[in-house]
Amino acid sequence: MKIACYAAGSVGTNNYVISDDNGITAIIDCDGSPAPLYQYVEQNHLKVTHILLTHGHYDHIGSVNEVAAHFCCKIVGAAKEMPVFTDPALNCSQFVGGPIIVHPDILVSEGDKVTVGDMEFDVMETPGHTVGSICFIGKDIIFSGDTLFQGSCGRTDLPTGDWDDIKKSLKRLAALPGDYQVYSGHGPATTLETERRTNPYMR
């Protein structure tokens, strides 16, 4: 799996572009100007088939409709996050530049698998940052959205956030066997073992 990351949008959201050996590609979260994304995809001769959304806050869905239309690809999001995807008050977009509404083409829940080319991800429901936050978990990699950060975790004071829920979600992540590379919605990559040892929110 080849992973490219660029921070975009008003709060530097990590947009991930992940590709298999045949160039079949998924984008994980999508904000900011899509121009660098289009250029990267074209230069590397990639075929984007899916956009995977970890949750519905404005800074993770800001350009998803435009990008999905450009690539004629499917949007994947959590079924339990539909209230956030479709309500600009809950996804906070109405307060920062105008309302955004997203209707994912594919709705997923706990235990579902998402296949993109030769890549496969398990869906883990990790509520707390939002009611329907999810992580996409591969063989040795986790795309954690805003649930788990290096040394920290997602805030819970925005609509549908819940502190007790995110503590339970972090406990579930900590209990996963083995180690994983963790790619978060903001900030640098880390490993699950590092976070188990050093992140106060995982203990």
Salt bridges, closest charged atoms under 4 A:
ASP29 OD2 - HIS60 ND1 2.86
ASP59 OD2 - HIS60 NE2 3.44
ASP59 OD2 - HIS186 NE2 3.15
GLU110 OE2 - ARG172 NH2 2.85
ASP122 OD1 - LYS113 NZ 2.48
GLU125 OE1 - LYS80 NZ 3.09
ASP146 OD2 - HIS55 NE2 3.49
ASP146 OD2 - HIS60 NE2 3.13
ASP146 OD2 - HIS129 NE2 3.34
ASP146 OD2 - HIS186 NE2 3.40
ASP157 OD1 - ARG155 NE 2.66
ASP164 OD1 - LYS167 NZ 3.76
GLU193 OE1 - ARG196 NH1 2.84
GLU193 OE2 - ARG197 NE 3.96
